[in-house]
Amino acid sequence: MQSEKNPFSMILGKMIVTKEGKRLGFVKDITFETNSGELINLVVKDTTSYTKNLNLERTPSKEVLIPYSAIIAIGDFVIISEEDLL
């Protein structure tokens, strides 16, 4: 069975929430390793105050990064595991 794929345009702008329902912001961009194509991080825009409490990695321009490995599911929202952020 082929796994379902989400083109970048379908992920861009989606709200990012934890599996507990806490809102973190919206997908602005995705970073990836250019040699392997491995997805590394989601770049978050319009972060919420809750996001500031998580002590996440940031870009040099202070944009919040969420590890791609923390994603549980992508549908109407991008759902992440907060435990994988710590």
Secondary structure, DSSP 8 states (H G I E B T S, - for coil): -------HHHHTT-EEEETT--EEEEEEEEEE-TTT--EEEEEEES--HHHHTT---B-TT--EEEEGGGEEEESSSEEE-GGGG-
